[in-house]
Amino acid sequence: MSAVATPVAASSSRIEPAYAPSGISEPFWVKALLVTVALCFMTLFLFVPLVAVFFEAFKKGWEVYLTSVTEPDAIAAIKLTLIAAGIAVPLNLVFGVAASWAIAKFDFRGKSLLLTLIDLPFSVSPVISGLIYVLLFGAQGWFGEWLQAHDIKILFAVPGIVLATVFITFPFVARELIPLMQSQGSEEEEAALVLGASGFRTFWHVTLPNIKWGLLYGVILCNARAMGEFGAVSVVSGHIRGQTNTIPLQVEILYNEYNFAAAFAIASLLAFLALVTLALKSFIEWRLHHATSQPDQE
């Protein structure tokens, strides 16, 4: 036994040093080059455009800026954007929690199909998703005649914009929670059920506290995408000023009309939203890392 064990230990001790220094033995110039390339890329494609948006927005002063963002069409676009996001995000929250709970905690037939469907908006162009709703609810669509007969308006109205926004954003919450729930396992839920807790009580007191930061992270990303969606909403909105234009569509119209000051003023609202989202995202990532590392330390 000892004669066999000794060569194995010796061989393993010879193998370990070959892999150990791989992450720390790079020359300084390689690290400096990689950091420089990353910083140049971020400066060119992130910081410069972001600064340009705010510079152009305030180029003509606060008075012009406030006039642009308080103009009736701009106010209508902001309200519609908030309405669409306010409906789409809670719906996707419910769907994301239910789907991730089912996928992470249970085995059932069609599980892989459900995962594929959740990823569908990531692979389908937003314009194509908008055209799907035109095919379904347009005047010549599958349900168009029935909708017209009952005086129900989906396209070129708020319902169509909400449907397009829901479709584009529904993977974000689910895709954030699925790996988190899978990594946590189901032992705590099973213990709660054995102790007599109901399904709702188990979810509220056991599952939800464990996923709260991941859930909030997914909601923030979902909200940012909902408020900034352009392609799908552009197809189903009809571009009716003051009625079906969201913030991105309003920016496009103002820019096409060469009203650059107003276009950049409205665009700065989305840029500010991006900065707030980034700050919240960083905070939640820190809290999520802290929450996952605490059990290991204990």
C-alpha positions in Angstrom: 0.0 0.0 0.0 2.8 2.5 1.0 4.8 1.6 -2.2 1.8 2.5 -4.3 0.8 5.7 -2.4 4.3 7.2 -2.4 4.7 7.7 -6.2 1.2 9.2 -6.4 2.0 11.8 -3.8 5.4 12.5 -5.4 3.9 12.9 -8.9 1.1 15.2 -7.6 3.7 17.3 -5.8 5.6 17.7 -9.1 2.5 18.6 -11.0 1.2 21.4 -8.7 4.0 23.9 -9.3 3.5 23.7 -13.0 0.0 25.3 -12.6 0.4 27.4 -9.5 2.1 30.5 -10.8 0.0 30.9 -14.0 -2.0 33.9 -12.6 0.9 35.8 -11.0 3.9 35.3 -13.4 2.8 37.6 -16.2 5.3 40.4 -16.9 4.4 43.9 -15.8 4.2 45.2 -19.3 1.6 42.7 -20.3 -0.6 43.7 -17.4 -0.1 47.4 -18.1 -0.9 46.8 -21.8 -4.1 45.0 -21.0 -5.2 47.7 -18.5 -4.4 50.5 -21.0 -6.3 48.8 -23.8 -9.3 48.3 -21.5 -9.2 51.9 -20.3 -8.8 53.3 -23.9 -11.7 51.2 -25.1 -14.0 52.3 -22.2 -13.0 56.0 -22.7 -13.6 55.9 -26.5 -16.9 54.0 -26.5 -18.4 54.8 -23.1 -17.1 57.9 -21.4 -16.7 60.2 -24.4 -20.2 59.5 -25.8 -21.7 59.9 -22.3 -19.9 63.2 -21.7 -20.9 64.3 -25.2 -24.6 63.7 -24.4 -24.6 65.9 -21.3 -22.4 68.5 -23.0 -24.8 68.9 -25.9 -27.8 68.8 -23.6 -26.6 71.7 -21.5 -24.8 73.5 -24.3 -27.5 76.2 -24.7 -28.0 76.6 -20.9 -30.4 75.5 -18.3 -33.4 77.4 -19.6 -33.3 75.6 -23.0 -32.8 72.3 -21.2 -35.7 72.7 -18.9 -37.9 73.9 -21.8 -37.0 70.8 -23.8 -37.7 68.3 -21.0 -41.0 70.0 -19.9 -42.4 70.4 -23.4 -45.8 68.7 -23.7 -44.7 66.0 -26.1 -41.6 65.3 -23.9 -43.8 65.0 -20.8 -46.1 62.6 -22.6 -43.1 60.5 -23.7 -41.8 60.3 -20.2 -45.2 59.4 -18.8 -45.7 56.6 -21.4 -42.2 55.3 -20.7 -42.9 55.1 -17.0 -46.3 53.5 -17.6 -44.8 50.8 -19.9 -42.0 50.1 -17.4 -44.3 50.2 -14.5 -46.5 47.5 -16.0 -43.8 45.3 -17.6 -41.4 45.1 -14.7 -43.9 43.8 -12.1 -45.2 41.2 -14.6 -41.7 40.1 -15.4 -40.9 40.0 -11.7 -43.8 37.6 -11.1 -42.9 35.5 -14.1 -39.1 35.5 -13.3 -39.7 34.3 -9.7 -42.1 31.6 -10.8 -40.0 30.4 -13.7 -36.7 30.3 -11.7 -38.4 28.6 -8.7 -39.8 25.9 -11.0 -36.5 25.4 -12.9 -34.2 25.5 -9.9 -36.3 23.5 -7.4 -38.1 20.9 -9.5 -37.5 18.4 -12.3 -40.3 18.2 -14.9 -40.9 17.4 -18.5 -40.3 20.4 -20.8 -37.7 22.0 -18.4 -35.2 22.5 -21.2 -37.9 23.9 -23.5 -38.8 26.5 -20.9 -35.2 27.5 -20.5 -35.0 27.9 -24.3 -38.1 30.1 -24.4 -36.8 32.3 -21.6 -33.7 33.0 -23.7 -35.7 33.6 -26.9 -35.7 37.5 -26.6 -31.9 37.4 -26.4 -31.6 35.8 -29.8 -34.5 37.4 -31.6 -34.1 41.0 -33.0 -36.4 43.5 -31.2 -37.7 44.6 -34.6 -38.8 41.0 -35.4 -40.6 40.7 -32.0 -42.5 43.9 -32.9 -43.4 42.6 -36.3 -44.8 39.5 -34.6 -47.3 41.6 -32.7 -48.2 43.4 -36.0 -48.8 39.9 -37.5 -51.0 39.0 -34.5 -52.9 42.3 -33.8 -52.6 44.4 -37.0 -55.5 45.2 -39.3 -54.6 42.3 -41.5 -53.3 40.1 -38.7 -54.7 36.9 -37.2 -56.9 38.7 -34.6 -57.2 42.1 -36.4 -60.7 41.7 -37.6 -62.0 40.5 -34.3 -60.3 43.4 -32.4 -61.7 45.9 -34.8 -65.2 44.5 -34.5 -65.0 44.8 -30.7 -63.3 48.2 -30.8 -60.2 47.0 -29.1 -56.9 48.7 -30.0 -53.6 46.9 -29.4 -51.3 48.4 -32.0 -50.5 52.1 -32.0 -51.7 52.3 -28.4 -50.4 51.7 -24.9 -51.3 47.9 -24.8 -49.1 47.2 -27.8 -46.2 49.1 -26.3 -46.6 47.3 -23.0 -46.7 43.9 -24.8 -43.6 44.6 -26.8 -41.8 45.8 -23.6 -42.8 42.7 -21.7 -41.5 40.4 -24.4 -38.1 42.1 -24.7 -37.5 42.3 -20.9 -38.9 39.1 -19.5 -35.6 37.1 -19.4 -33.8 39.5 -17.1 -35.3 38.5 -13.7 -35.5 34.8 -14.5 -31.9 34.6 -15.9 -30.6 36.3 -12.8 -32.4 34.1 -10.3 -32.0 30.7 -11.9 -28.3 30.2 -11.3 -28.6 31.8 -7.9 -31.4 29.4 -6.8 -29.6 26.4 -8.3 -26.4 27.2 -6.4 -28.4 27.5 -3.1 -30.1 24.1 -3.5 -33.4 23.2 -1.9 -32.3 21.8 1.5 -33.6 24.8 3.5 -37.0 24.7 1.7 -37.3 20.9 2.3 -36.4 21.4 6.0 -39.1 24.1 6.3 -41.7 21.9 4.7 -40.8 19.0 7.0 -41.3 21.3 10.0 -44.8 22.0 8.8 -44.5 25.3 7.0 -46.8 26.0 4.0 -45.5 26.6 0.5 -46.1 30.4 0.7 -44.6 30.6 4.2 -41.5 28.7 3.0 -41.1 31.0 0.0 -41.6 34.2 2.1 -39.4 33.3 5.0 -36.8 31.0 3.5 -36.4 31.5 -0.3 -37.0 35.2 -0.6 -34.4 36.3 1.9 -31.8 34.2 0.1 -32.6 35.7 -3.3 -33.5 39.3 -2.4 -30.3 40.9 -3.7 -30.3 38.8 -6.9 -34.0 39.6 -7.4 -33.4 43.3 -7.0 -30.5 43.1 -9.4 -32.7 41.5 -12.1 -35.4 44.1 -11.5 -33.0 47.0 -12.0 -31.7 45.5 -15.3 -35.2 44.8 -16.4 -36.3 48.3 -15.7 -33.4 49.9 -17.5 -34.0 47.8 -20.6 -37.8 48.5 -20.5 -37.2 52.3 -20.3 -34.6 52.3 -23.1 -36.2 49.8 -25.5 -36.4 51.2 -29.0 -36.8 48.6 -31.8 -39.8 46.6 -30.7 -41.6 49.7 -29.4 -40.9 51.6 -32.6 -42.7 48.9 -34.7 -45.9 48.8 -32.6 -46.2 52.4 -31.5 -47.0 54.2 -34.8 -44.9 57.2 -33.7 -47.9 59.3 -32.7 -46.5 62.4 -31.1 -47.9 63.0 -27.6 -49.6 59.6 -27.5 -47.4 56.6 -28.4 -43.9 58.0 -28.3 -41.6 56.8 -25.5 -38.4 58.6 -24.6 -36.2 56.8 -27.2 -38.7 57.4 -29.9 -39.0 61.1 -28.9 -35.3 61.4 -29.2 -35.3 60.0 -32.7 -38.0 62.4 -33.8 -36.3 65.4 -32.4 -33.0 64.4 -33.9 -34.6 63.8 -37.3 -36.1 67.3 -37.1 -32.6 68.8 -36.4 -33.7 69.9 -33.0 -30.5 68.8 -31.5 -30.7 70.7 -28.2 -34.0 69.1 -27.4 -32.9 65.6 -28.6 -29.9 65.6 -26.4 -31.8 67.0 -23.5 -34.3 64.1 -23.6 -31.4 61.7 -24.3 -29.7 62.9 -21.1 -32.6 61.5 -19.1 -31.8 58.0 -20.4 -28.1 58.6 -19.9 -28.8 59.6 -16.3 -30.9 56.5 -15.9 -28.0 54.5 -17.1 -25.7 56.0 -14.5 -28.1 55.4 -11.7 -28.6 51.8 -12.9 -24.8 51.3 -13.0 -24.5 52.6 -9.5 -27.3 50.4 -8.1 -25.9 47.5 -10.1 -22.5 47.9 -8.5 -24.0 48.3 -5.0 -26.1 45.2 -5.4 -23.2 43.2 -6.8 -21.2 44.1 -3.7 -24.1 43.1 -1.4 -24.7 39.9 -3.3 -21.0 39.0 -3.1 -21.0 39.9 0.6 -24.1 37.8 1.2 -22.7 34.7 -0.6 -19.3 35.0 1.1 -20.7 35.3 4.6 -21.8 31.6 4.9 -18.4 30.5 3.7 -16.7 32.5 6.4 -19.0 31.2 9.0 
